[in-house]
Amino acid sequence: MGIVDNVSFENRCGHFRADDENGELFAWLIDAGLTGTRVRDLFTEFCERLNKRGVRLKRGNIALSAIHPQVSAFMYTWRRGEGLVTNTNFLHSDIPGEGWFASPFFFMLTNKIPFLHRPLTQGSELDFPVLVEFRDEGMTDWFCQIFDFGWGFENQSLETSAGLITSWASDRPGGFTEEEFRILSKAIPVFGLAAKGIASFRTARSMLETYIGRDTAGKVLSGQVRRGSVDSINAVLLYADLKGFTTLSDTIERVELVEMLDSYLDHMASPIEAVGGEILKFMGDGILATFELTTADERSVQEICKTALDVTEKMKEGVDRLNVKRRDISKPTMELDIALHVGEVMYGNVGSETRLDFTVIGPAVNEVSRIEALCDDLGANLVASGDFVRTCADAAASLRSCGFHELRGVREPIELFRRD
């Protein structure tokens, strides 16, 4: 978002007229929060605008909580004359170091203190090592303000409810002036509100992508949430299932069982996601995924089918590698069975008035699961339907017929193919 566009906002927005420089700053923050500017860009330009407004800001830092399966928080640091100098993601698996426990942030969070101010005057005794470092670098004043977003969950990395930690430092002799504090005391909360607005949508998208997949999340966020709203698509269907999981679940401790399952599902899901396949569901120890046949072009169909076949090979290789590692440390292992099918399915919202599932339904979905159930009987780890082979032609040349077989709930026997 450019400066010219931002400055002209007060002329475009009838419900907010900027009468002075502070009003222009607030108008820009409101516009940025409503239009969804990235938080890192919002923060960077906010710091730059404060300096242009006359606030002698030397350093700014924010840490923003994240609701994400891997990342617990994002941190950005800005310095005058250098711009954004730190862009750090904190993972859930990260173990805080001694610096965190000795920081003013940890002190404030554990004692529920939302605001802390420390003049960085020479000779003063400072109670946090990082503030001594700032003073030695020539900074003269520092304060921190924390905003709780009210999302109501515990974030282990920040040790508080989700929100925003901000800190600001000046190198003006004597520290921040009264006028600078007056500007900051009004501007920073508006910045926090804009950051929350942006983070709320990105959090929703992250959560939807985590639980229902990237493409499906995009459809839901675009407003496709009406019950019974479905589209028909033609797709390659992949159904994969781990053999022996049910037996192992009765003999392994819960924590170890979940860790084992996650490891296997990782090796199964990664090849699908790497080529743009859509994982629709994790069903216990299984996966249902689709590769949409978006075009009638024969070459494109062949490429998609070949991609699906290649994915099954990579899934098998990944599980085999994992099994070798687990056997080396005397851990139980599982094998993988996969089925491939192709057909028209209905893709959309199904459920009750208040609880919907964005999924695929139709005979082809039931059939692919029935095909996978025959892997053991056919002595194969990959079984494909005749429909898949006929649709994919050259791409399925490596598969050989196993004859016709009955599928539970399907009236006519269908021809099945296996990979040697």
Secondary structure, 3 states (H helix, E strand, C coil): CCHHHHHCHHHHCCCCCCCCHHHHHHHHHHHHHHHCCCHHHHHHHHHHHHHHCCCCEEEEEEEEECCCCCEEEEEEEEECCCEEEEEEEEECCCCCCHHHHCCHHHHHHHCCCCEEEEECCCCCCCCCHHHHHHHHCCCCEEEEEEEECCCCCEECCCCEECEEEEEEEECCCCCCCHHHHHHHHHHHHHHHHHHHHHHHHHHHHHHHHHHHCHHHHHHHHCCCCCCCCEEEEEEEEEEEEEECHHHHHCCCCHHHHHHHHHHHHHHHHHHHHHCCCEEEEEECCEEEEEEECCCCCHHHHHHHHHHHHHHHHHHHHHHHHHHHHHHHCCCCCCEEEEEEEEEEEEEEEEECCCCEEEEEECHHHHHHHHHHCCHHHHCCCEEEEHHHHHHHHHHHCCEEEEEEECCCCCCCCEEEEEEC
